[in-house]
Amino acid sequence: MFRAAIQSEPLKNILRALRATVDEVRVKLDETGIRVRAVDPANVAMDDLDLSASAFESYDATLEGS
């Protein structure tokens, strides 16, 4: 289960920046936060973003079977 609350404007800005350089991203969710990695289609630039759970107003990432 994943449930989180965060102010929308900062998250929108992050997603706009990613969208400007990449078409696809890998998202890893765990109890420590969210990690996004993406490489542009030409393999020239890489986006590497860590958003810790403390950046959210509320954050719960419970892994099934853990």
All heavy atoms as TSV, in Angstrom:
chain	resi	resn	atom	element	x	y	z
A	1	MET	N	N	0.842	-1.170	0.000
A	1	MET	CA	C	0.000	0.000	0.000
A	1	MET	C	C	0.890	1.237	0.000
A	1	MET	O	O	1.933	1.262	0.637
A	1	MET	CB	C	-0.894	0.025	1.236
A	1	MET	CG	C	-1.719	1.277	1.292
A	1	MET	SD	S	-2.683	1.503	2.795
A	1	MET	CE	C	-1.452	1.855	3.977
A	2	PHE	N	N	0.480	2.214	-0.755
A	2	PHE	CA	C	1.187	3.498	-0.774
A	2	PHE	C	C	0.169	4.604	-0.604
A	2	PHE	O	O	-0.832	4.652	-1.314
A	2	PHE	CB	C	1.957	3.681	-2.077
A	2	PHE	CG	C	2.567	5.043	-2.207
A	2	PHE	CD1	C	3.655	5.395	-1.434
A	2	PHE	CD2	C	2.047	5.976	-3.077
A	2	PHE	CE1	C	4.222	6.652	-1.527
A	2	PHE	CE2	C	2.606	7.236	-3.186
A	2	PHE	CZ	C	3.693	7.567	-2.411
A	3	ARG	N	N	0.443	5.478	0.347
A	3	ARG	CA	C	-0.423	6.631	0.586
A	3	ARG	C	C	0.475	7.783	1.041
A	3	ARG	O	O	1.292	7.622	1.943
A	3	ARG	CB	C	-1.442	6.302	1.656
A	3	ARG	CG	C	-2.426	7.427	1.894
A	3	ARG	CD	C	-3.484	6.993	2.841
A	3	ARG	NE	N	-4.291	5.994	2.124
A	3	ARG	CZ	C	-5.270	5.323	2.671
A	3	ARG	NH1	N	-5.568	5.476	3.936
A	3	ARG	NH2	N	-5.966	4.457	1.985
A	4	ALA	N	N	0.302	8.956	0.417
A	4	ALA	CA	C	1.129	10.106	0.781
A	4	ALA	C	C	0.361	11.391	0.525
A	4	ALA	O	O	-0.536	11.435	-0.308
A	4	ALA	CB	C	2.419	10.111	-0.022
A	5	ALA	N	N	0.744	12.437	1.251
A	5	ALA	CA	C	0.179	13.771	1.039
A	5	ALA	C	C	1.345	14.757	0.982
A	5	ALA	O	O	2.262	14.695	1.801
A	5	ALA	CB	C	-0.763	14.144	2.177
A	6	ILE	N	N	1.301	15.617	-0.020
A	6	ILE	CA	C	2.346	16.615	-0.204
A	6	ILE	C	C	1.721	17.830	-0.884
A	6	ILE	O	O	0.698	17.701	-1.576
A	6	ILE	CB	C	3.520	16.049	-1.048
A	6	ILE	CG1	C	4.729	16.977	-1.030
A	6	ILE	CG2	C	3.080	15.754	-2.461
A	6	ILE	CD1	C	5.983	16.384	-1.624
A	7	GLN	N	N	2.310	18.991	-0.696
A	7	GLN	CA	C	1.842	20.181	-1.397
A	7	GLN	C	C	2.004	19.959	-2.902
A	7	GLN	O	O	3.047	19.480	-3.355
A	7	GLN	CB	C	2.654	21.411	-0.964
A	7	GLN	CG	C	2.414	21.822	0.464
A	7	GLN	CD	C	0.990	22.353	0.647
A	7	GLN	OE1	O	0.470	23.092	-0.168
A	7	GLN	NE2	N	0.376	21.943	1.745
A	8	SER	N	N	1.008	20.277	-3.670
A	8	SER	CA	C	1.028	19.948	-5.095
A	8	SER	C	C	1.996	20.788	-5.910
A	8	SER	O	O	2.601	20.283	-6.854
A	8	SER	CB	C	-0.371	20.052	-5.686
A	8	SER	OG	O	-0.815	21.385	-5.662
A	9	GLU	N	N	2.179	22.042	-5.586
A	9	GLU	CA	C	2.999	22.914	-6.433
A	9	GLU	C	C	4.465	22.469	-6.521
A	9	GLU	O	O	4.999	22.380	-7.634
A	9	GLU	CB	C	2.891	24.368	-5.966
A	9	GLU	CG	C	3.187	25.365	-7.063
A	9	GLU	CD	C	2.318	25.180	-8.312
A	9	GLU	OE1	O	1.123	24.909	-8.210
A	9	GLU	OE2	O	2.883	25.322	-9.419
A	10	PRO	N	N	5.142	22.172	-5.412
A	10	PRO	CA	C	6.525	21.689	-5.545
A	10	PRO	C	C	6.615	20.389	-6.350
A	10	PRO	O	O	7.529	20.218	-7.163
A	10	PRO	CB	C	6.978	21.464	-4.103
A	10	PRO	CG	C	6.093	22.331	-3.286
A	10	PRO	CD	C	4.778	22.360	-4.012
A	11	LEU	N	N	5.668	19.484	-6.160
A	11	LEU	CA	C	5.683	18.232	-6.907
A	11	LEU	C	C	5.447	18.484	-8.394
A	11	LEU	O	O	6.095	17.876	-9.245
A	11	LEU	CB	C	4.640	17.275	-6.347
A	11	LEU	CG	C	4.675	15.861	-6.904
A	11	LEU	CD1	C	6.035	15.208	-6.692
A	11	LEU	CD2	C	3.584	15.027	-6.271
A	12	LYS	N	N	4.554	19.385	-8.725
A	12	LYS	CA	C	4.321	19.738	-10.132
A	12	LYS	C	C	5.583	20.281	-10.764
A	12	LYS	O	O	5.901	19.958	-11.917
A	12	LYS	CB	C	3.203	20.774	-10.244
A	12	LYS	CG	C	1.822	20.226	-10.052
A	12	LYS	CD	C	0.808	21.346	-10.192
A	12	LYS	CE	C	-0.585	20.894	-9.863
A	12	LYS	NZ	N	-1.559	21.990	-9.977
A	13	ASN	N	N	6.330	21.129	-10.047
A	13	ASN	CA	C	7.571	21.691	-10.584
A	13	ASN	C	C	8.601	20.603	-10.864
A	13	ASN	O	O	9.290	20.632	-11.890
A	13	ASN	CB	C	8.151	22.732	-9.625
A	13	ASN	CG	C	7.304	23.973	-9.549
A	13	ASN	OD1	O	6.563	24.300	-10.478
A	13	ASN	ND2	N	7.385	24.671	-8.438
A	14	ILE	N	N	8.705	19.636	-9.962
A	14	ILE	CA	C	9.631	18.525	-10.165
A	14	ILE	C	C	9.234	17.717	-11.401
A	14	ILE	O	O	10.074	17.390	-12.245
A	14	ILE	CB	C	9.655	17.614	-8.917
A	14	ILE	CG1	C	10.312	18.349	-7.757
A	14	ILE	CG2	C	10.353	16.296	-9.211
A	14	ILE	CD1	C	10.138	17.666	-6.418
A	15	LEU	N	N	7.952	17.423	-11.530
A	15	LEU	CA	C	7.487	16.633	-12.668
A	15	LEU	C	C	7.640	17.388	-13.987
A	15	LEU	O	O	7.957	16.788	-15.013
A	15	LEU	CB	C	6.036	16.201	-12.452
A	15	LEU	CG	C	5.831	15.249	-11.271
A	15	LEU	CD1	C	4.344	14.965	-11.078
A	15	LEU	CD2	C	6.623	13.979	-11.440
A	16	ARG	N	N	7.448	18.689	-13.975
A	16	ARG	CA	C	7.661	19.494	-15.189
A	16	ARG	C	C	9.121	19.420	-15.627
A	16	ARG	O	O	9.418	19.308	-16.817
A	16	ARG	CB	C	7.279	20.946	-14.947
A	16	ARG	CG	C	5.826	21.222	-15.113
A	16	ARG	CD	C	5.539	22.724	-15.099
A	16	ARG	NE	N	4.188	22.926	-14.639
A	16	ARG	CZ	C	3.840	23.411	-13.455
A	16	ARG	NH1	N	4.745	23.816	-12.606
A	16	ARG	NH2	N	2.574	23.534	-13.131
A	17	ALA	N	N	10.041	19.499	-14.667
A	17	ALA	CA	C	11.468	19.429	-14.987
A	17	ALA	C	C	11.824	18.064	-15.584
A	17	ALA	O	O	12.578	17.982	-16.551
A	17	ALA	CB	C	12.310	19.702	-13.746
A	18	LEU	N	N	11.280	17.009	-15.012
A	18	LEU	CA	C	11.525	15.675	-15.562
A	18	LEU	C	C	10.956	15.538	-16.967
A	18	LEU	O	O	11.603	15.005	-17.869
A	18	LEU	CB	C	10.907	14.602	-14.658
A	18	LEU	CG	C	11.627	14.293	-13.361
A	18	LEU	CD1	C	10.778	13.370	-12.499
A	18	LEU	CD2	C	12.984	13.679	-13.620
A	19	ARG	N	N	9.757	16.025	-17.151
A	19	ARG	CA	C	9.081	15.911	-18.444
A	19	ARG	C	C	9.840	16.636	-19.555
A	19	ARG	O	O	9.783	16.248	-20.713
A	19	ARG	CB	C	7.661	16.455	-18.332
A	19	ARG	CG	C	6.821	16.162	-19.552
A	19	ARG	CD	C	5.414	16.605	-19.370
A	19	ARG	NE	N	5.370	18.054	-19.186
A	19	ARG	CZ	C	4.310	18.734	-18.833
A	19	ARG	NH1	N	3.195	18.100	-18.603
A	19	ARG	NH2	N	4.349	20.034	-18.701
A	20	ALA	N	N	10.597	17.668	-19.190
A	20	ALA	CA	C	11.343	18.432	-20.186
A	20	ALA	C	C	12.498	17.634	-20.786
A	20	ALA	O	O	12.926	17.921	-21.903
A	20	ALA	CB	C	11.881	19.717	-19.564
A	21	THR	N	N	12.979	16.626	-20.068
A	21	THR	CA	C	14.151	15.891	-20.557
A	21	THR	C	C	13.901	14.424	-20.861
A	21	THR	O	O	14.647	13.830	-21.628
A	21	THR	CB	C	15.314	15.975	-19.548
A	21	THR	OG1	O	14.879	15.463	-18.291
A	21	THR	CG2	C	15.807	17.383	-19.390
A	22	VAL	N	N	12.888	13.817	-20.268
A	22	VAL	CA	C	12.715	12.365	-20.433
A	22	VAL	C	C	11.282	11.991	-20.800
A	22	VAL	O	O	10.345	12.744	-20.549
A	22	VAL	CB	C	13.117	11.613	-19.146
A	22	VAL	CG1	C	14.580	11.832	-18.839
A	22	VAL	CG2	C	12.266	12.013	-17.973
A	23	ASP	N	N	11.150	10.800	-21.382
A	23	ASP	CA	C	9.844	10.268	-21.739
A	23	ASP	C	C	9.359	9.222	-20.731
A	23	ASP	O	O	8.167	9.013	-20.571
A	23	ASP	CB	C	9.879	9.606	-23.119
A	23	ASP	CG	C	10.230	10.597	-24.213
A	23	ASP	OD1	O	9.856	11.772	-24.091
A	23	ASP	OD2	O	10.891	10.185	-25.184
A	24	GLU	N	N	10.314	8.536	-20.090
A	24	GLU	CA	C	9.987	7.471	-19.143
A	24	GLU	C	C	10.853	7.610	-17.904
A	24	GLU	O	O	11.978	8.095	-17.982
A	24	GLU	CB	C	10.285	6.093	-19.754
A	24	GLU	CG	C	9.499	5.773	-20.987
A	24	GLU	CD	C	9.898	4.437	-21.580
A	24	GLU	OE1	O	10.782	3.754	-21.012
A	24	GLU	OE2	O	9.332	4.073	-22.610
A	25	VAL	N	N	10.321	7.184	-16.766
A	25	VAL	CA	C	11.093	7.199	-15.516
A	25	VAL	C	C	10.896	5.886	-14.781
A	25	VAL	O	O	9.903	5.186	-14.985
A	25	VAL	CB	C	10.697	8.368	-14.580
A	25	VAL	CG1	C	10.942	9.698	-15.229
A	25	VAL	CG2	C	9.271	8.243	-14.105
A	26	ARG	N	N	11.848	5.558	-13.930
A	26	ARG	CA	C	11.712	4.447	-12.990
A	26	ARG	C	C	11.462	5.043	-11.625
A	26	ARG	O	O	12.211	5.907	-11.185
A	26	ARG	CB	C	12.992	3.641	-12.925
A	26	ARG	CG	C	12.998	2.545	-13.859
A	26	ARG	CD	C	14.144	1.646	-13.591
A	26	ARG	NE	N	14.055	0.686	-14.661
A	26	ARG	CZ	C	14.542	-0.498	-14.643
A	26	ARG	NH1	N	15.237	-0.891	-13.614
A	26	ARG	NH2	N	14.377	-1.303	-15.641
A	27	VAL	N	N	10.434	4.560	-10.971
A	27	VAL	CA	C	10.076	5.072	-9.656
A	27	VAL	C	C	10.200	3.934	-8.654
A	27	VAL	O	O	9.646	2.852	-8.863
A	27	VAL	CB	C	8.631	5.626	-9.643
A	27	VAL	CG1	C	8.256	6.113	-8.263
A	27	VAL	CG2	C	8.483	6.741	-10.674
A	28	LYS	N	N	10.933	4.182	-7.586
A	28	LYS	CA	C	11.056	3.201	-6.506
A	28	LYS	C	C	10.420	3.808	-5.266
A	28	LYS	O	O	10.791	4.898	-4.835
A	28	LYS	CB	C	12.522	2.882	-6.237
A	28	LYS	CG	C	12.697	1.891	-5.116
A	28	LYS	CD	C	14.155	1.662	-4.811
A	28	LYS	CE	C	14.266	0.751	-3.602
A	28	LYS	NZ	N	15.610	0.712	-3.068
A	29	LEU	N	N	9.452	3.106	-4.707
A	29	LEU	CA	C	8.775	3.536	-3.489
A	29	LEU	C	C	9.172	2.590	-2.366
A	29	LEU	O	O	9.111	1.373	-2.538
A	29	LEU	CB	C	7.257	3.474	-3.648
A	29	LEU	CG	C	6.641	4.287	-4.766
A	29	LEU	CD1	C	5.201	3.890	-4.950
A	29	LEU	CD2	C	6.760	5.740	-4.473
A	30	ASP	N	N	9.563	3.141	-1.236
A	30	ASP	CA	C	9.770	2.325	-0.052
A	30	ASP	C	C	9.509	3.174	1.185
A	30	ASP	O	O	9.079	4.332	1.069
A	30	ASP	CB	C	11.150	1.665	-0.026
A	30	ASP	CG	C	12.305	2.648	0.016
A	30	ASP	OD1	O	12.114	3.802	0.438
A	30	ASP	OD2	O	13.421	2.267	-0.352
A	31	GLU	N	N	9.769	2.626	2.351
A	31	GLU	CA	C	9.438	3.334	3.584
A	31	GLU	C	C	10.291	4.579	3.813
A	31	GLU	O	O	9.925	5.444	4.600
A	31	GLU	CB	C	9.527	2.396	4.789
A	31	GLU	CG	C	10.845	1.708	4.976
A	31	GLU	CD	C	11.037	0.474	4.095
A	31	GLU	OE1	O	10.054	-0.070	3.572
A	31	GLU	OE2	O	12.194	0.082	3.931
A	32	THR	N	N	11.420	4.717	3.103
A	32	THR	CA	C	12.278	5.894	3.290
A	32	THR	C	C	11.908	7.057	2.381
A	32	THR	O	O	12.306	8.183	2.629
A	32	THR	CB	C	13.755	5.545	3.066
A	32	THR	OG1	O	13.945	5.127	1.709
A	32	THR	CG2	C	14.203	4.468	4.020
A	33	GLY	N	N	11.157	6.777	1.307
A	33	GLY	CA	C	10.760	7.836	0.397
A	33	GLY	C	C	10.615	7.344	-1.030
A	33	GLY	O	O	10.442	6.156	-1.281
A	34	ILE	N	N	10.727	8.277	-1.957
A	34	ILE	CA	C	10.569	7.995	-3.383
A	34	ILE	C	C	11.875	8.310	-4.088
A	34	ILE	O	O	12.492	9.349	-3.848
A	34	ILE	CB	C	9.436	8.845	-3.981
A	34	ILE	CG1	C	8.117	8.503	-3.307
A	34	ILE	CG2	C	9.349	8.657	-5.492
A	34	ILE	CD1	C	6.963	9.374	-3.758
A	35	ARG	N	N	12.287	7.420	-4.976
A	35	ARG	CA	C	13.477	7.657	-5.786
A	35	ARG	C	C	13.069	7.535	-7.250
A	35	ARG	O	O	12.401	6.582	-7.642
A	35	ARG	CB	C	14.562	6.653	-5.465
A	35	ARG	CG	C	15.792	6.895	-6.270
A	35	ARG	CD	C	16.915	5.973	-5.860
A	35	ARG	NE	N	18.091	6.404	-6.589
A	35	ARG	CZ	C	19.241	6.685	-6.036
A	35	ARG	NH1	N	19.391	6.564	-4.741
A	35	ARG	NH2	N	20.257	7.077	-6.759
A	36	VAL	N	N	13.480	8.530	-8.038
A	36	VAL	CA	C	13.174	8.549	-9.466
A	36	VAL	C	C	14.486	8.614	-10.231
A	36	VAL	O	O	15.352	9.444	-9.923
A	36	VAL	CB	C	12.297	9.771	-9.832
A	36	VAL	CG1	C	12.056	9.835	-11.332
A	36	VAL	CG2	C	10.984	9.741	-9.076
A	37	ARG	N	N	14.613	7.733	-11.215
A	37	ARG	CA	C	15.774	7.759	-12.104
A	37	ARG	C	C	15.276	7.748	-13.539
A	37	ARG	O	O	14.360	6.994	-13.876
A	37	ARG	CB	C	16.662	6.551	-11.885
A	37	ARG	CG	C	17.579	6.701	-10.742
A	37	ARG	CD	C	18.716	5.754	-10.910
A	37	ARG	NE	N	19.709	6.051	-9.885
A	37	ARG	CZ	C	20.613	5.216	-9.499
A	37	ARG	NH1	N	20.678	4.024	-10.035
A	37	ARG	NH2	N	21.488	5.555	-8.585
A	38	ALA	N	N	15.919	8.562	-14.363
A	38	ALA	CA	C	15.515	8.631	-15.762
A	38	ALA	C	C	16.692	9.068	-16.616
A	38	ALA	O	O	17.514	9.877	-16.190
A	38	ALA	CB	C	14.374	9.623	-15.929
A	39	VAL	N	N	16.775	8.513	-17.813
A	39	VAL	CA	C	17.798	8.896	-18.780
A	39	VAL	C	C	17.078	9.418	-20.015
A	39	VAL	O	O	16.084	8.829	-20.458
A	39	VAL	CB	C	18.694	7.696	-19.144
A	39	VAL	CG1	C	19.715	8.075	-20.205
A	39	VAL	CG2	C	19.382	7.150	-17.910
A	40	ASP	N	N	17.589	10.513	-20.577
A	40	ASP	CA	C	16.954	11.070	-21.768
A	40	ASP	C	C	17.122	10.112	-22.946
A	40	ASP	O	O	17.976	9.226	-22.921
A	40	ASP	CB	C	17.518	12.451	-22.080
A	40	ASP	CG	C	18.906	12.391	-22.678
A	40	ASP	OD1	O	19.719	11.575	-22.210
A	40	ASP	OD2	O	19.175	13.153	-23.620
A	41	PRO	N	N	16.288	10.240	-23.982
A	41	PRO	CA	C	16.324	9.302	-25.105
A	41	PRO	C	C	17.683	9.221	-25.809
A	41	PRO	O	O	18.029	8.183	-26.362
A	41	PRO	CB	C	15.249	9.838	-26.059
A	41	PRO	CG	C	14.308	10.581	-25.173
A	41	PRO	CD	C	15.170	11.177	-24.092
A	42	ALA	N	N	18.474	10.281	-25.782
A	42	ALA	CA	C	19.785	10.276	-26.436
A	42	ALA	C	C	20.887	9.741	-25.521
A	42	ALA	O	O	22.044	9.695	-25.921
A	42	ALA	CB	C	20.128	11.686	-26.903
A	43	ASN	N	N	20.535	9.354	-24.296
A	43	ASN	CA	C	21.511	8.881	-23.306
A	43	ASN	C	C	22.598	9.906	-23.014
A	43	ASN	O	O	23.771	9.565	-22.848
A	43	ASN	CB	C	22.134	7.558	-23.738
A	43	ASN	CG	C	21.168	6.414	-23.631
A	43	ASN	OD1	O	20.376	6.361	-22.700
A	43	ASN	ND2	N	21.209	5.514	-24.580
A	44	VAL	N	N	22.205	11.162	-22.954
A	44	VAL	CA	C	23.142	12.249	-22.662
A	44	VAL	C	C	22.986	12.730	-21.221
A	44	VAL	O	O	23.966	12.994	-20.541
A	44	VAL	CB	C	22.931	13.439	-23.638
A	44	VAL	CG1	C	23.802	14.614	-23.264
A	44	VAL	CG2	C	23.188	12.985	-25.066
A	45	ALA	N	N	21.772	12.817	-20.758
A	45	ALA	CA	C	21.507	13.351	-19.416
A	45	ALA	C	C	20.772	12.313	-18.580
A	45	ALA	O	O	20.011	11.505	-19.093
A	45	ALA	CB	C	20.658	14.613	-19.515
A	46	MET	N	N	21.038	12.373	-17.268
A	46	MET	CA	C	20.348	11.487	-16.342
A	46	MET	C	C	19.771	12.315	-15.211
A	46	MET	O	O	20.447	13.167	-14.646
A	46	MET	CB	C	21.290	10.448	-15.763
A	46	MET	CG	C	20.631	9.525	-14.778
A	46	MET	SD	S	21.788	8.287	-14.210
A	46	MET	CE	C	20.693	7.175	-13.392
A	47	ASP	N	N	18.511	12.065	-14.891
A	47	ASP	CA	C	17.863	12.679	-13.732
A	47	ASP	C	C	17.852	11.657	-12.609
A	47	ASP	O	O	17.490	10.502	-12.814
A	47	ASP	CB	C	16.420	13.092	-14.057
A	47	ASP	CG	C	16.356	14.213	-15.073
A	47	ASP	OD1	O	17.100	15.187	-14.899
A	47	ASP	OD2	O	15.563	14.104	-16.024
A	48	ASP	N	N	18.280	12.081	-11.431
A	48	ASP	CA	C	18.320	11.202	-10.259
A	48	ASP	C	C	17.754	12.001	-9.107
A	48	ASP	O	O	18.366	12.956	-8.642
A	48	ASP	CB	C	19.758	10.780	-9.986
A	48	ASP	CG	C	19.872	9.725	-8.917
A	48	ASP	OD1	O	18.839	9.148	-8.525
A	48	ASP	OD2	O	20.997	9.468	-8.466
A	49	LEU	N	N	16.566	11.635	-8.655
A	49	LEU	CA	C	15.848	12.402	-7.652
A	49	LEU	C	C	15.511	11.527	-6.458
A	49	LEU	O	O	14.974	10.430	-6.619
A	49	LEU	CB	C	14.555	12.956	-8.260
A	49	LEU	CG	C	13.550	13.579	-7.311
A	49	LEU	CD1	C	14.069	14.913	-6.804
A	49	LEU	CD2	C	12.210	13.744	-7.984
A	50	ASP	N	N	15.847	11.993	-5.275
A	50	ASP	CA	C	15.438	11.349	-4.031
A	50	ASP	C	C	14.526	12.304	-3.286
A	50	ASP	O	O	14.911	13.441	-3.013
A	50	ASP	CB	C	16.645	11.036	-3.141
A	50	ASP	CG	C	17.432	9.858	-3.636
A	50	ASP	OD1	O	16.808	8.840	-3.966
A	50	ASP	OD2	O	18.669	9.948	-3.699
A	51	LEU	N	N	13.345	11.856	-2.963
A	51	LEU	CA	C	12.394	12.645	-2.198
A	51	LEU	C	C	12.107	11.859	-0.921
A	51	LEU	O	O	11.433	10.828	-0.947
A	51	LEU	CB	C	11.121	12.860	-3.015
A	51	LEU	CG	C	10.147	13.915	-2.560
A	51	LEU	CD1	C	10.814	15.272	-2.410
A	51	LEU	CD2	C	8.992	14.019	-3.535
A	52	SER	N	N	12.678	12.309	0.187
A	52	SER	CA	C	12.553	11.545	1.431
A	52	SER	C	C	11.138	11.628	1.994
A	52	SER	O	O	10.391	12.569	1.714
A	52	SER	CB	C	13.557	12.039	2.466
A	52	SER	OG	O	13.178	13.309	2.946
A	53	ALA	N	N	10.800	10.643	2.791
A	53	ALA	CA	C	9.475	10.595	3.393
A	53	ALA	C	C	9.203	11.839	4.236
A	53	ALA	O	O	8.056	12.279	4.345
A	53	ALA	CB	C	9.337	9.334	4.238
A	54	SER	N	N	10.242	12.438	4.804
A	54	SER	CA	C	10.059	13.628	5.636
A	54	SER	C	C	9.636	14.854	4.825
A	54	SER	O	O	9.169	15.833	5.397
A	54	SER	CB	C	11.337	13.931	6.411
A	54	SER	OG	O	12.393	14.246	5.531
A	55	ALA	N	N	9.750	14.804	3.497
A	55	ALA	CA	C	9.320	15.916	2.650
A	55	ALA	C	C	7.800	15.955	2.493
A	55	ALA	O	O	7.248	16.948	2.037
A	55	ALA	CB	C	9.971	15.810	1.274
A	56	PHE	N	N	7.131	14.883	2.890
A	56	PHE	CA	C	5.687	14.773	2.748
A	56	PHE	C	C	4.981	15.173	4.034
A	56	PHE	O	O	5.528	15.037	5.122
A	56	PHE	CB	C	5.312	13.321	2.402
A	56	PHE	CG	C	5.756	12.905	1.039
A	56	PHE	CD1	C	7.056	12.484	0.813
A	56	PHE	CD2	C	4.875	12.928	-0.021
A	56	PHE	CE1	C	7.473	12.089	-0.437
A	56	PHE	CE2	C	5.276	12.534	-1.284
A	56	PHE	CZ	C	6.577	12.120	-1.495
A	57	GLU	N	N	3.768	15.647	3.890
A	57	GLU	CA	C	2.936	15.939	5.066
A	57	GLU	C	C	2.581	14.636	5.774
A	57	GLU	O	O	2.544	14.575	6.996
A	57	GLU	CB	C	1.686	16.694	4.644
A	57	GLU	CG	C	1.997	18.074	4.104
A	57	GLU	CD	C	0.779	18.741	3.491
A	57	GLU	OE1	O	-0.356	18.249	3.656
A	57	GLU	OE2	O	0.968	19.764	2.827
A	58	SER	N	N	2.289	13.606	4.991
A	58	SER	CA	C	2.114	12.256	5.525
A	58	SER	C	C	2.624	11.287	4.476
A	58	SER	O	O	2.554	11.554	3.274
A	58	SER	CB	C	0.647	11.975	5.859
A	58	SER	OG	O	-0.124	11.949	4.692
A	59	TYR	N	N	3.166	10.164	4.934
A	59	TYR	CA	C	3.780	9.213	4.018
A	59	TYR	C	C	3.674	7.813	4.601
A	59	TYR	O	O	4.056	7.586	5.757
A	59	TYR	CB	C	5.253	9.571	3.784
A	59	TYR	CG	C	5.940	8.711	2.767
A	59	TYR	CD1	C	5.945	9.081	1.427
A	59	TYR	CD2	C	6.565	7.525	3.116
A	59	TYR	CE1	C	6.556	8.301	0.474
A	59	TYR	CE2	C	7.177	6.729	2.167
A	59	TYR	CZ	C	7.171	7.128	0.846
A	59	TYR	OH	O	7.778	6.349	-0.098
A	60	ASP	N	N	3.129	6.869	3.828
A	60	ASP	CA	C	3.063	5.472	4.257
A	60	ASP	C	C	3.266	4.590	3.038
A	60	ASP	O	O	2.470	4.622	2.097
A	60	ASP	CB	C	1.704	5.174	4.889
A	60	ASP	CG	C	1.576	3.730	5.351
A	60	ASP	OD1	O	2.613	3.087	5.615
A	60	ASP	OD2	O	0.441	3.243	5.432
A	61	ALA	N	N	4.356	3.855	3.036
A	61	ALA	CA	C	4.648	2.907	1.957
A	61	ALA	C	C	4.885	1.550	2.613
A	61	ALA	O	O	5.987	1.237	3.031
A	61	ALA	CB	C	5.853	3.350	1.156
A	62	THR	N	N	3.830	0.788	2.724
A	62	THR	CA	C	3.918	-0.537	3.326
A	62	THR	C	C	4.000	-1.563	2.207
A	62	THR	O	O	3.119	-1.627	1.362
A	62	THR	CB	C	2.671	-0.807	4.188
A	62	THR	OG1	O	2.513	0.259	5.117
A	62	THR	CG2	C	2.807	-2.119	4.926
A	63	LEU	N	N	5.069	-2.328	2.205
A	63	LEU	CA	C	5.259	-3.325	1.166
A	63	LEU	C	C	4.504	-4.586	1.523
A	63	LEU	O	O	4.570	-5.068	2.650
A	63	LEU	CB	C	6.750	-3.636	1.009
A	63	LEU	CG	C	7.628	-2.433	0.680
A	63	LEU	CD1	C	9.082	-2.854	0.644
A	63	LEU	CD2	C	7.222	-1.811	-0.641
A	64	GLU	N	N	3.792	-5.125	0.552
A	64	GLU	CA	C	3.052	-6.368	0.745
A	64	GLU	C	C	4.030	-7.499	0.988
A	64	GLU	O	O	5.045	-7.605	0.322
A	64	GLU	CB	C	2.197	-6.669	-0.484
A	64	GLU	CG	C	1.081	-5.684	-0.714
A	64	GLU	CD	C	-0.006	-5.761	0.340
A	64	GLU	OE1	O	-0.295	-6.874	0.804
A	64	GLU	OE2	O	-0.557	-4.712	0.685
A	65	GLY	N	N	3.752	-8.327	1.967
A	65	GLY	CA	C	4.587	-9.477	2.247
A	65	GLY	C	C	5.827	-9.185	3.046
A	65	GLY	O	O	6.669	-10.036	3.237
A	66	SER	N	N	6.017	-7.950	3.529
A	66	SER	CA	C	7.212	-7.621	4.301
A	66	SER	C	C	6.975	-7.863	5.769
A	66	SER	O	O	5.923	-7.775	6.253
A	66	SER	CB	C	7.626	-6.185	4.167
A	66	SER	OG	O	7.455	-5.624	2.950
